[in-house]
Amino acid sequence: MNYPEIDQESRRWVRDLARVGPAREAACRELYPLLLRVAKSEARRRAPTLALDGPELEDIAHQAAADAMMAISERLDRFRGEAKFTTWASKFVIFNVATKMNRHFWRRHEVPYEQEDWSALASRFAAGPDDQAQAREFAAAVSAAVEESLSERQRVVFVATVVNGMPMDVLADELGSTHNALYKVLFDARQKLRAALVASGHLTRPSEARSA
């Protein structure tokens, strides 16, 4: 790696973490407490909305810091020096805390991924009381299109992620699948639903919207 703009401290982190042996071990021992401090701060920030505290929060922070350490070690070649190394590394921790807390929330509340709450979808479309009837009608049209146009796999993924708001990584764990595989399923489902809603008159074709 040869980026002149990278500060010396960041260069040291990358150099030592890329080594094998005592130098790398020492760098890991130095970096881990920094990652853990960020993890604990982020976990505490998110905790009130998820009603988490005590040992659960501590465990999530330690797991996030450990996973971030592994991710950082595997991606050292992606560091470009656009920020300090510790700032760049902190992003991995924050991502891991968010992911783990989302998983924890969904598993604790045991919301079935196949449960369909179309009223929740309708409420997202309604900006005010006057919009509620139209929003309910559109949600009903989406529900009908889901039943008529999607495969069972597409229906499960669409309902879980779009209707129920389940994080994709949690659903991937539930179904024993991967992010990429489920994103492809969701993309195909959206394409089918758009075509069905255009055919039923609930959506306009892109060309018609531009010419209107």
C-alpha positions as CSV (number, residue, x, y, z in Angstrom):
1,M,0.0,0.0,0.0
2,N,1.5,3.3,-1.0
3,Y,-0.8,6.3,-0.4
4,P,1.3,9.4,0.5
5,E,-1.7,11.2,2.0
6,I,-2.2,8.6,4.8
7,D,-1.0,9.8,8.2
8,Q,1.8,8.0,9.9
9,E,-0.4,6.6,12.7
10,S,-2.8,5.0,10.2
11,R,0.1,3.6,8.3
12,R,1.3,2.0,11.5
13,W,-2.0,0.4,12.2
14,V,-2.2,-1.1,8.7
15,R,1.4,-2.3,8.7
16,D,1.2,-4.0,12.1
17,L,-2.2,-5.6,11.6
18,A,-1.1,-7.0,8.2
19,R,1.9,-8.7,9.8
20,V,2.0,-12.2,11.3
21,G,3.2,-12.9,14.8
22,P,3.9,-10.6,17.9
23,A,3.5,-7.3,16.0
24,R,0.0,-8.2,14.8
25,E,-1.0,-9.6,18.3
26,A,0.2,-6.4,19.9
27,A,-1.8,-4.3,17.4
28,C,-4.9,-6.3,18.0
29,R,-4.5,-5.9,21.8
30,E,-4.2,-2.2,21.3
31,L,-7.1,-1.9,18.8
32,Y,-9.7,-4.1,20.5
33,P,-10.3,-1.7,23.5
34,L,-10.8,1.2,21.1
35,L,-13.4,-0.9,19.1
36,L,-15.1,-2.0,22.3
37,R,-15.4,1.6,23.5
38,V,-17.1,2.5,20.2
39,A,-19.3,-0.6,20.4
40,K,-20.5,0.2,24.0
41,S,-21.2,3.8,23.1
42,E,-23.3,2.8,20.0
43,A,-25.1,0.1,21.9
44,R,-26.0,2.5,24.7
45,R,-27.3,5.0,22.1
46,R,-29.6,2.4,20.5
47,A,-30.6,0.7,23.7
48,P,-33.6,2.8,24.8
49,T,-35.6,2.1,21.6
50,L,-35.0,-1.7,22.0
51,A,-35.4,-1.9,25.8
52,L,-32.0,-3.5,26.3
53,D,-29.6,-3.0,29.2
54,G,-27.2,-4.8,31.5
55,P,-25.4,-8.1,30.5
56,E,-27.3,-8.3,27.1
57,L,-26.0,-4.9,26.1
58,E,-22.4,-5.8,27.2
59,D,-22.5,-9.0,25.3
60,I,-23.7,-7.4,22.1
61,A,-20.9,-4.8,22.4
62,H,-18.2,-7.4,22.9
63,Q,-19.5,-9.5,20.0
64,A,-19.7,-6.5,17.7
65,A,-16.1,-5.5,18.6
66,A,-14.8,-9.0,18.0
67,D,-16.6,-9.3,14.6
68,A,-15.4,-5.9,13.6
69,M,-11.8,-6.9,14.4
70,M,-12.1,-9.8,12.0
71,A,-13.7,-7.7,9.3
72,I,-11.0,-5.0,9.6
73,S,-8.2,-7.6,9.3
74,E,-9.8,-9.0,6.2
75,R,-10.2,-5.6,4.5
76,L,-7.0,-3.8,5.3
77,D,-6.4,-3.5,1.5
78,R,-9.5,-1.4,1.2
79,F,-8.2,1.3,3.5
80,R,-7.5,4.4,1.4
81,G,-6.6,7.0,4.1
82,E,-9.7,9.2,3.4
83,A,-10.1,9.3,7.2
84,K,-8.0,8.2,10.1
85,F,-7.6,4.4,10.4
86,T,-9.5,4.4,13.8
87,T,-12.4,6.4,12.3
88,W,-12.5,3.9,9.4
89,A,-12.4,1.0,11.8
90,S,-15.2,2.4,13.9
91,K,-17.6,2.2,11.0
92,F,-17.3,-1.6,11.1
93,V,-18.2,-1.6,14.8
94,I,-21.2,0.6,14.4
95,F,-22.5,-1.6,11.5
96,N,-22.0,-4.7,13.7
97,V,-23.8,-3.2,16.7
98,A,-26.8,-2.2,14.5
99,T,-27.0,-5.6,12.9
100,K,-26.7,-7.5,16.2
101,M,-29.3,-5.3,18.0
102,N,-31.8,-5.7,15.2
103,R,-31.4,-9.4,15.3
104,H,-31.8,-9.4,19.1
105,F,-34.9,-7.3,18.8
106,W,-36.6,-9.6,16.3
107,R,-35.7,-12.8,18.1
108,R,-36.8,-11.5,21.4
109,H,-40.2,-10.4,20.1
110,E,-40.6,-13.6,18.1
111,V,-42.5,-11.9,15.2
112,P,-43.2,-14.6,12.6
113,Y,-41.6,-13.7,9.4
114,E,-44.7,-14.9,7.4
115,Q,-47.2,-12.8,9.5
116,E,-49.0,-10.3,7.2
117,D,-50.0,-6.9,8.6
118,W,-51.3,-5.0,5.6
119,S,-52.7,-2.3,7.9
120,A,-49.2,-1.3,8.8
121,L,-48.3,-1.0,5.1
122,A,-51.4,1.2,4.5
123,S,-50.4,3.5,7.4
124,R,-47.1,4.3,5.6
125,F,-48.9,5.6,2.5
126,A,-51.3,7.8,4.4
127,A,-50.0,11.3,5.0
128,G,-53.2,12.5,6.6
129,P,-56.8,11.5,7.3
130,D,-57.9,12.2,3.8
131,D,-55.3,9.8,2.4
132,Q,-56.3,6.8,4.6
133,A,-59.0,5.4,2.3
134,Q,-56.8,5.6,-0.8
135,A,-53.9,4.1,1.2
136,R,-56.0,1.2,2.3
137,E,-57.2,0.6,-1.2
138,F,-53.6,0.6,-2.5
139,A,-52.5,-1.7,0.2
140,A,-55.3,-4.1,-0.6
141,A,-54.2,-4.0,-4.3
142,V,-50.6,-4.8,-3.3
143,S,-51.9,-7.7,-1.1
144,A,-53.9,-9.1,-4.0
145,A,-51.0,-8.8,-6.3
146,V,-48.7,-10.6,-3.8
147,E,-51.2,-13.5,-3.7
148,E,-51.8,-13.7,-7.4
149,S,-48.4,-12.9,-8.9
150,L,-45.6,-14.0,-6.5
151,S,-44.1,-17.4,-5.9
152,E,-44.3,-18.7,-2.3
153,R,-40.6,-17.8,-1.8
154,Q,-41.1,-14.3,-3.2
155,R,-44.2,-13.8,-1.0
156,V,-42.3,-14.8,2.2
157,V,-39.4,-12.4,1.4
158,F,-41.6,-9.5,0.4
159,V,-44.0,-9.8,3.3
160,A,-41.2,-10.2,5.9
161,T,-39.0,-7.4,4.7
162,V,-41.4,-4.8,3.2
163,V,-44.6,-5.4,5.1
164,N,-43.2,-6.4,8.5
165,G,-39.9,-4.5,8.3
166,M,-37.8,-7.5,9.2
167,P,-34.0,-6.8,8.5
168,M,-32.7,-8.8,5.6
169,D,-29.9,-10.4,7.6
170,V,-32.4,-11.7,10.2
171,L,-34.6,-13.2,7.6
172,A,-31.5,-14.8,5.9
173,D,-30.8,-16.5,9.2
174,E,-34.4,-17.6,9.6
175,L,-34.5,-19.1,6.1
176,G,-30.9,-20.5,6.1
177,S,-30.1,-18.3,3.1
178,T,-27.8,-15.4,2.2
179,H,-28.3,-11.7,1.8
180,N,-27.5,-11.8,-1.9
181,A,-29.9,-14.6,-2.6
182,L,-32.8,-12.9,-0.8
183,Y,-32.1,-9.5,-2.4
184,K,-32.4,-11.2,-5.8
185,V,-35.7,-12.8,-4.7
186,L,-37.0,-9.4,-3.5
187,F,-35.9,-7.6,-6.7
188,D,-37.8,-10.1,-8.8
189,A,-40.8,-9.8,-6.5
190,R,-40.9,-6.1,-6.9
191,Q,-40.7,-6.3,-10.6
192,K,-43.7,-8.7,-10.7
193,L,-45.7,-6.5,-8.4
194,R,-45.0,-3.4,-10.3
195,A,-46.2,-5.1,-13.5
196,A,-49.3,-6.4,-11.7
197,L,-50.2,-3.0,-10.3
198,V,-49.7,-1.3,-13.6
199,A,-52.0,-3.8,-15.2
200,S,-54.7,-3.2,-12.5
201,G,-54.4,0.6,-13.0
202,H,-52.9,1.3,-9.5
203,L,-49.6,2.4,-11.0
204,T,-48.7,4.2,-14.2
205,R,-46.0,3.0,-16.6
206,P,-42.8,5.1,-16.3
207,S,-43.3,6.4,-19.9
208,E,-46.8,7.6,-19.0
209,A,-45.6,9.3,-15.8
210,R,-43.0,11.2,-17.7
211,S,-45.4,12.4,-20.5
212,A,-48.1,13.4,-18.0
